Amino acid sequence: MKSSKVLYWKLSAYFFFFTWSSSASLFPIWLKQELNLSGSATGLIFSVNAIFVLCIQPVYGYISDKMGLKKNILSFISLLLVFVGPFYIYIYGPLLKYNVILGAAVGAIYLGVSISASIGVIETYVEKVSRKYSFEYGKSRMWGSLGWASATFFAGQLFNINPNINFWVASVSAIILVAIIISVKIEVTNHELAKAESIKLKDVGQLLLLRKFWFLMMYVIGVTCVYSLYDQQFPIYYTSLFPTESMGNQVFGYLSSFQVFLEAGMMFIAPFIVNKIGAKNGLLLAGILMALRIIGSGLVVGPIGISSMKLIYALELPIMLIAIFKYFAANFDTRLSSVLYLVGFQAASQVGASLLSPFAGKLYDMIGFRHTYLILGMIVLCFTIISMFTLLSPNKSKGLEGNIKDIKQVT
């Protein structure tokens, strides 16, 4: 019991520190205001980032599942994050000014390995530990939301002083991450080691033979990847609604902070909701909330209206994160939880983002944000409705034995 509480607090503290939010929360604004890049150039950068993350996530997922509860991969990520500040200031920014394509390629490699793909690795690792030590993953993940909120509360003000301050804060906080992960002690039994080491590449390949896996992919690409398209350049649209950019930056920082504080509270409540309505209904509810948020953003006018739409994200994301892990546990082999999350959820989102980011960037430039939001919101709504009939209900969940039967039927 004591070791469980200690691990909960240490891993929650690891989630809390602001490395990710300090470096990424105002990334689109940094590209627009500091580097003076167009919407199309910003869309290209996000597209290149998405393509590289798509390539690294399956590797990260497989390595993470093979390591099981060993913390080596988190130590590696933590060390990489120590250099995030110097990278943004002395390498990434100058390269993007010199040549957008070259800068995007170099940035995608470092940021993909250290930030974009690493978040999923951390989430799946903590989820594995939570199952072993019997604490609710959502309650630990809540501290990640609180950390993001704490950082974004000051991010807008610090950006107005000097954008580089946020990057230095990210690097300093990463040093604390290294200290935390060194102090984490996980008891790994021989059985757990053998179970993790038993995973083979063919086990991952067999997922691709399952019809239910592809139905889940359809939900992820049609629903979850669209909210990334919405979020990519939302800060640019939001700050444009204010008399000055500096005022918009500051208010956006406050809004993001308030949103994530709400998200943290919802992360605490979401497990109860998903346990009550089931994993499938949790995913559908998240899709409906997302469609409402995106369509509403195209209909409302002014800072107050768009702020209210943005806050719906605080309800939607916790339900989706909890529901997706519970859906995996109910319908797939839990040995492959990292692969399922990084490939079946995050990488599939990256596929959609990599293909649609340039298109969305052009739409923002050609028809404006509000009309683009209406299109994106309708896409989410349509795929959510389709998923009502394709995602598995609890009584149709068959577990690993059903997976094997499905594979035999295909082969």
C-alpha positions in Angstrom: 0.0 0.0 0.0 2.8 2.4 0.9 4.8 1.7 -2.3 1.5 2.3 -4.3 1.0 5.7 -2.7 4.7 6.7 -3.2 4.6 5.6 -6.9 1.3 7.4 -7.4 2.7 10.7 -6.1 6.0 10.4 -8.0 4.4 9.6 -11.3 1.8 12.3 -10.8 4.7 14.7 -10.1 6.4 13.5 -13.3 3.1 14.3 -15.2 2.9 17.7 -13.5 6.1 19.4 -14.6 5.7 22.0 -17.3 8.3 20.8 -19.9 5.7 20.0 -22.5 3.3 22.9 -22.0 6.0 25.5 -21.7 7.5 24.5 -25.0 4.3 23.6 -26.9 1.3 25.5 -25.7 2.1 28.7 -27.7 3.8 26.9 -30.6 1.5 28.2 -33.3 1.7 31.7 -32.0 5.5 31.5 -32.0 5.5 30.4 -35.6 3.1 33.2 -36.6 4.3 36.2 -34.5 7.9 35.5 -33.9 8.9 33.8 -37.2 6.2 35.4 -39.3 5.2 32.2 -41.1 2.0 31.9 -43.2 -0.9 29.6 -42.5 0.2 27.3 -45.3 3.8 27.2 -43.9 2.4 26.4 -40.4 0.3 23.6 -41.9 3.4 22.2 -43.7 5.3 22.2 -40.4 2.5 20.3 -38.6 2.3 17.9 -41.5 6.0 17.1 -41.4 5.9 16.7 -37.6 2.9 14.3 -38.0 4.6 12.2 -40.6 7.7 11.7 -38.5 5.8 11.0 -35.3 3.8 8.5 -37.3 7.1 6.7 -38.1 8.5 6.7 -34.6 5.3 5.8 -32.6 5.2 2.1 -33.7 8.9 1.8 -32.7 8.3 3.5 -29.4 5.2 1.4 -28.7 7.0 -1.9 -29.5 10.0 -1.0 -27.4 7.8 0.1 -24.5 5.8 -3.1 -24.5 9.0 -5.2 -24.7 10.4 -3.4 -21.7 7.2 -3.7 -19.7 7.6 -2.0 -16.4 11.3 -1.1 -16.9 11.7 2.7 -16.8 14.6 3.0 -19.3 12.6 4.6 -22.0 11.3 7.3 -19.6 14.9 8.1 -18.6 15.9 8.5 -22.2 13.0 10.9 -22.9 13.7 12.9 -19.8 17.4 13.4 -20.8 16.4 14.5 -24.3 13.9 17.1 -22.9 16.7 18.9 -21.0 17.9 20.3 -24.4 14.5 21.5 -25.6 15.1 25.2 -24.8 18.5 25.5 -26.7 17.1 23.5 -29.6 14.1 25.9 -30.1 16.2 29.0 -29.7 19.5 28.2 -31.4 18.5 25.6 -34.0 14.8 25.3 -34.8 13.9 29.0 -35.1 16.9 30.0 -37.2 16.4 27.0 -39.5 12.7 27.8 -40.1 13.6 31.4 -41.0 16.3 30.2 -43.4 14.3 27.4 -45.0 10.9 26.1 -43.8 11.3 22.6 -45.3 14.7 22.1 -43.8 13.7 23.5 -40.4 10.5 21.4 -40.4 12.5 18.2 -41.1 15.1 18.8 -38.4 12.4 19.9 -35.9 10.3 16.9 -36.6 13.1 14.5 -35.7 14.0 16.0 -32.4 10.5 17.2 -31.3 9.0 13.9 -32.5 11.3 11.8 -30.4 11.4 14.0 -27.3 7.9 15.5 -27.1 5.2 14.5 -29.6 5.6 10.7 -29.5 7.0 10.6 -26.0 3.8 11.8 -24.4 2.0 8.6 -25.4 4.9 6.4 -24.1 4.6 8.1 -20.7 0.9 7.8 -20.6 0.9 4.1 -21.4 3.8 3.4 -18.9 1.8 5.1 -16.1 -1.3 3.2 -17.1 0.6 -0.1 -16.8 1.9 0.8 -13.4 -1.5 1.9 -12.3 -2.9 -1.5 -13.2 -0.1 -3.3 -11.2 -0.4 -1.1 -8.1 -4.2 -0.6 -8.2 -4.6 3.2 -8.5 -6.8 4.9 -11.1 -4.8 6.1 -14.1 -7.1 9.1 -14.6 -6.3 10.5 -11.1 -2.6 10.4 -11.9 -3.1 11.9 -15.4 -5.1 14.7 -13.7 -1.8 16.1 -12.4 -0.5 16.4 -16.0 -3.5 18.7 -16.7 -2.7 20.7 -13.6 0.9 21.1 -14.7 -0.2 22.2 -18.2 -2.6 24.7 -16.7 0.1 26.1 -14.3 2.5 26.6 -17.2 0.0 28.1 -19.6 -1.2 30.6 -16.9 2.1 32.3 -17.2 3.0 31.4 -20.8 1.2 34.2 -22.5 2.7 36.9 -20.2 6.2 35.4 -20.6 5.8 35.2 -24.4 5.0 39.0 -24.5 8.2 39.6 -22.5 10.4 37.2 -24.5 9.3 33.9 -26.2 12.6 32.3 -25.3 11.8 32.4 -21.5 9.1 29.6 -22.0 11.7 27.5 -23.7 14.3 27.9 -20.9 11.5 27.1 -18.4 11.0 23.8 -20.3 14.6 22.8 -20.1 14.9 23.6 -16.4 11.8 21.6 -15.6 13.2 18.7 -17.6 16.1 18.5 -15.1 13.5 17.9 -12.4 12.0 15.2 -14.5 15.3 13.4 -14.7 15.6 13.5 -10.9 12.0 12.2 -10.4 12.5 9.3 -12.8 15.8 8.3 -11.1 13.9 8.0 -7.8 11.1 5.8 -9.1 11.5 2.2 -8.1 9.2 -0.4 -9.8 9.3 -4.1 -8.6 9.4 -6.2 -11.8 8.7 -9.9 -11.2 10.2 -12.7 -13.4 6.7 -13.4 -14.6 6.2 -9.8 -15.7 9.6 -9.8 -17.5 8.8 -13.0 -19.3 5.3 -11.7 -20.3 6.8 -8.5 -21.7 9.7 -10.3 -23.5 7.3 -12.8 -25.0 5.9 -10.1 -27.3 7.0 -10.6 -31.0 6.6 -8.5 -34.0 4.1 -11.0 -35.4 1.9 -10.2 -32.4 1.8 -6.6 -33.6 1.2 -7.6 -37.2 -1.8 -9.8 -36.1 -3.6 -6.7 -34.9 -3.8 -5.6 -38.5 -5.8 -8.7 -39.3 -8.6 -7.8 -36.8 -11.7 -6.2 -38.2 -12.5 -4.5 -34.9 -9.0 -2.9 -35.0 -9.8 -1.2 -38.3 -13.2 -0.1 -37.1 -11.5 1.6 -34.2 -9.0 3.2 -36.6 -11.9 4.7 -38.6 -13.2 6.3 -35.4 -9.7 7.7 -34.5 -9.0 9.1 -38.0 -12.5 10.5 -38.5 -12.8 12.0 -35.0 -9.7 12.4 -32.9 -7.4 13.6 -35.8 -9.8 16.4 -36.6 -9.5 18.0 -33.2 -5.7 18.3 -33.9 -6.5 20.2 -37.1 -8.8 22.5 -35.1 -6.2 23.1 -32.4 -3.2 23.6 -34.7 -4.0 27.2 -35.6 -6.7 28.0 -33.1 -4.4 30.3 -31.0 -3.9 32.5 -34.2 -7.6 32.9 -34.7 -8.3 33.5 -31.1 -5.7 36.3 -30.7 -7.0 37.9 -33.9 -10.3 38.7 -32.1 -8.6 41.1 -29.7 -7.5 44.8 -30.3 -3.8 43.8 -30.0 -1.9 40.5 -30.4 -0.2 41.0 -27.0 -3.6 41.2 -25.3 -4.8 38.2 -27.2 -1.7 36.2 -26.2 -2.2 37.1 -22.5 -6.0 36.2 -22.5 -5.3 33.0 -24.4 -2.8 32.0 -21.7 -5.5 32.6 -19.1 -8.1 30.8 -21.1 -5.9 27.8 -21.7 -4.9 27.7 -18.0 -8.6 27.8 -16.9 -9.5 25.1 -19.4 -6.8 22.8 -18.2 -7.8 23.3 -14.6 -11.3 22.2 -15.6 -9.8 19.3 -17.5 -7.9 18.2 -14.4 -11.1 18.1 -12.4 -12.8 16.2 -15.2 -9.9 13.8 -15.3 -10.8 12.9 -11.7 -14.5 12.4 -12.6 -14.1 10.8 -16.0 -13.3 7.2 -14.7 -16.6 7.2 -12.9 -18.5 8.3 -16.0 -16.8 5.8 -18.3 -17.3 3.0 -15.8 -20.9 3.9 -15.7 -21.7 4.2 -19.4 -19.1 1.8 -20.8 -16.0 2.4 -23.0 -17.8 2.5 -26.3 -20.4 5.0 -25.1 -17.5 7.0 -23.6 -15.9 7.3 -27.0 -19.2 8.3 -28.6 -19.9 10.9 -26.0 -16.4 12.4 -26.5 -17.1 12.5 -30.3 -20.4 14.3 -29.8 -18.8 16.9 -27.5 -16.0 17.4 -30.0 -18.4 18.0 -32.9 -20.4 20.4 -30.7 -17.2 22.3 -29.9 -15.9 22.6 -33.4 -19.2 23.4 -35.1 -20.0 25.9 -32.3 -16.6 27.6 -33.0 -17.8 28.4 -36.5 -21.1 29.8 -35.4 -20.3 31.9 -32.3 -19.0 35.5 -32.6 -16.5 37.3 -30.4 -14.0 36.3 -27.7 -16.7 35.3 -25.1 -18.4 32.9 -27.5 -15.3 31.3 -28.8 -13.9 31.0 -25.3 -17.0 29.0 -24.2 -16.6 26.6 -27.2 -12.9 26.1 -26.3 -13.8 25.1 -22.7 -15.8 22.1 -24.0 -12.4 20.5 -24.6 -12.0 20.2 -20.9 -15.0 17.8 -20.8 -14.3 15.9 -24.0 -10.5 15.0 -23.6 -10.6 13.2 -20.2 -13.6 11.1 -21.2 -11.8 10.1 -24.5 -8.5 9.3 -22.8 -10.1 7.1 -20.1 -12.5 5.5 -22.6 -9.8 4.5 -25.1 -7.7 2.7 -22.5 -10.7 0.9 -21.1 -11.8 0.0 -24.7 -8.3 -1.5 -25.4 -8.4 -3.5 -22.1 -11.9 -4.9 -22.9 -11.2 -5.8 -26.5 -7.5 -6.5 -27.1 -4.4 -8.2 -25.6 -3.2 -6.0 -22.8 0.4 -7.0 -23.4 0.2 -4.7 -26.4 -1.2 -1.7 -24.6 1.6 0.7 -25.7 1.4 -0.4 -29.3 -2.4 -0.1 -29.2 -2.3 3.4 -27.8 0.7 4.7 -29.8 -0.3 3.0 -33.1 -4.1 2.4 -32.7 -4.8 5.8 -31.2 -2.0 8.4 -31.6 -0.4 7.2 -34.8 -3.7 6.8 -36.5 -4.5 10.4 -35.5 -1.1 11.4 -37.0 -2.0 9.7 -40.3 -5.1 11.9 -40.6 -3.2 15.0 -39.5 -0.3 14.5 -41.9 -2.7 14.1 -44.8 -5.1 16.9 -43.9 -2.9 19.5 -42.2 -1.9 21.2 -45.5 -5.5 21.1 -46.7 -6.7 22.6 -43.5 -4.0 25.3 -43.7 -5.2 26.3 -47.1 -8.8 26.4 -46.0 -7.8 28.7 -43.1 -6.1 31.0 -45.7 -8.9 30.8 -48.3 -12.3 30.7 -46.5 -11.3 31.7 -43.0 -11.4 30.0 -39.6 -15.2 30.0 -39.0 -16.2 28.3 -42.3 -13.3 25.8 -41.9 -14.5 24.9 -38.4 -18.0 24.2 -39.7 -16.5 21.7 -42.3 -14.3 20.0 -39.7 -17.2 19.8 -37.2 -19.5 18.1 -39.6 -16.7 15.5 -40.4 -16.4 14.6 -36.7 -20.2 14.3 -36.4 -20.5 12.0 -39.4 -17.8 9.6 -38.2 -19.2 9.6 -34.6 -22.6 8.5 -36.0 -20.9 5.7 -38.1 -19.0 4.6 -35.0 -22.2 3.9 -33.2 -22.6 0.9 -35.4 -19.0 -0.2 -35.8 -17.4 0.0 -32.3 -17.9 -3.0 -30.1 -20.4 -3.0 -27.3 -19.5 -4.7 -24.0 -21.5 -7.8 -24.8 -19.6 -8.2 -28.1 -16.2 -7.9 -26.5 -14.4 -11.3 -26.9 -11.0 -10.7 -25.4 -7.8 -12.5 -26.5 -9.6 -15.8 -27.4 -11.9 -13.9 -29.7 -8.9 -12.2 -31.2 -7.3 -15.5 -32.1 -10.5 -16.8 -33.6 -10.8 -13.6 -35.7 -7.2 -14.1 -36.9 -7.8 -17.7 -37.8 -11.0 -16.8 -39.8 -9.0 -14.2 -41.8 -6.0 -16.5 -42.4 
